[in-house]
């Protein structure tokens, strides 16, 4: 651009010189000099404009936006009960003991003799014939208490990255930091499945002051003018409808937030049907992803890998999306689900006393120490299917109402790990360790391998109110309700994964279009254990509290979370 302007000025000077040579009038010469000065000023101005444009094109190819939220909670748990036990096949144990596989029971040095001395009550019950078939073996004394965390602060920073690659190709990403005040270790003590940090939940679990890639994908729209689009990368699969209303933000993810709030890597192939059906916003999408890599990085070269990759696939259809009415249908499956995902945890001292007694002897000398361990699943426990239908209405006066119905199905293989199989507890059998000096319990199967169906209901409303908006929500999950919403950042665990009832009320004060305060309260009433996990049989909470049922992890009866947050969008 600068070169072009210089050429134009040179031509003007040339023509001016020619005019002077033929015209000796002094007045015309003065006018030409004045014109030349004006052209020079215009040239300087245009050069400055061109420099800014070139600089903008070169440096501002990525648009960065984001949000910052600071939040304070008051968390209260009632009747927190721990009553650990495992199901042992005592008939198998008796047969092996009678065959002499565990040594002489009267010898203090034999594996069987050592076990009898360490567990005198168990030995007496076994010798009197009270233990037969598959029965619970109690592993610790039941404890029960209320727990209050009066003040719990968190900070969340999210940076959105957007770039236009070509006319119909774009890139989008989101980096997230989510931490509790005073803690950047990134590892929590394993006292619930919510505390287990893994790939799919890293954006919704307090994990320290580092930025993590929550999303990174490209969109290739209107491929060859067909109306089809392709997207590949770390998916926008969190805060989908209708869960985005309580976040006071636009739709954040593609799938139903009632069924999926979980990070995963994959691809989406979609097609806009609006021109074909005449229904505004009608879009059909096929989604594929991988939730777990079983081999690479998991000791494959030792040749003992028995888990499989977990693959996800299904359809997500926006039936109607016209600005006032939104109707969505979701159906997908997860094949070869394992008894967990690769993750990191701080191993609790309480479980060490049960499963690592030798290590526990040393751990007692350092009561405030937990050893951090990398965890990986041990077995393929089955397949899962999820489906849902959600409807939302938004009036022109900014009133919002929604209802969502979800369904989950578990098809177990009968395999089990330490904490059980798919929605079923493990059955343990006695065996000698590899040195033949100790009897250990090995999970061999599940109590049952029946197909199990669960359902969930989620309804709510949000209405304009003085200085902002007011919202009410309610959700319920049945005994076997198992959605993939573990990345939801509720500190008590995803409210939408709850097996029981959750009620929420909130008030949002709009300070300005880019800033708001939210006051909220949530009340949880758990009916069954294991919310948010497909591993292990859900037990009725009342039975665990009464001592008639058992759980390897602490069980919460009721809980409430009162919180306030300040969010700034930039």
Secondary structure, 3 states (H helix, E strand, C coil): CHHHHHHHHHHHHHHHHHHHHHCCCHHHHHHHHHHHHHHHHHHHHHHHHHHHHHHHHHHCCEEEEEEEEEEEEEEEEEEEEEECEEEEEHHHHHHHHHCCCCCCCCCCCCHHHHHHHHCHHHHHHHHCCCCCCEEEEECCCCEEEEEEEEEEEEEEEEEEEEEEEECCEEEEEEEEEEEECCCCCCCCECCCHHHCEEHHHCCCCCCEEEEEEEEEEEEECCHHHCCEEEEEEECCCCCECCCCCCCCCCCCECCCCCCECCCCEEEEEEEECHHHHCCCCCEEEEEEEEEECCCCCCCHHHCCCCCCCEEEEEEEEEEEECCCEEEEEEEEEEEEEECCCCEEEECCHHHHHHHCHHHHHHHCCCCCCCCEEEECCCCEEEEEEEEEEEEEEECCCCCEEEEEEEEEEEEECCCCECCEEECECEEEEEEECCCCCCEEEEEEEECCCCCEEEEEEEEEEEEEECCEEEEEEEEEECCCCCCECCCCCCCCCCHHHCCEEEEEEEEEEEEECCEEEEEEEEEEEECECCCCCCECCCCEHHHHHHCCCCEEEEECCEEEEEEEEEEEEC
